[in-house]
Amino acid sequence: MKPLFAAAAIALLPLAGCTTQDSAPISAINVQSEAETAAITALLDAQDAAWNRGDIDGFMKGYWQSPELRFASGGKVTRGWDETNARYHATYGGPETMGTLLTDEYEIVLLGPDAAVAHGRWKLEGREGTPWGLYTLVLRKMGGEWKIVSDTTTSAD
């Protein structure tokens, strides 16, 4: 029995230090992950607040301002920040027709120090039929800020 116990103790030794392959303590990784997740959640909350003020341009600040931005919805892909911004303006008009945006069920997965995927649910109250659906966002951290580089939004209709 003693050799088996010793083997089990040796197998558990790496867990005692709680390190990853990169030798970073798990506690440090968790703190960083929590901070990054909070930053992404803050970006999404800021988008909701801008939308609910009737500010499409403020809502668009969460997106990467690049011709390479990808937005997919309604079976169509729009490429570019300017084009996506124009699409939002054409589709939703102004504050009186935008409705109130509610998002929830966030699932944020950090893929690395500068890449993440966010899933969630959206609903527009005050629009005919109260449309709702799901979204998947690909985010990159650029210049210290998280930005949406790809948005796939689906409608439950």
Helices and strands as residue ranges (DSSP letters): H 2-17, H 26-52, H 56-59, G 60-62, E 70-73, E 76-79, H 81-92, H 95-98, E 100-112, E 115-125, E 132-142, E 145-155
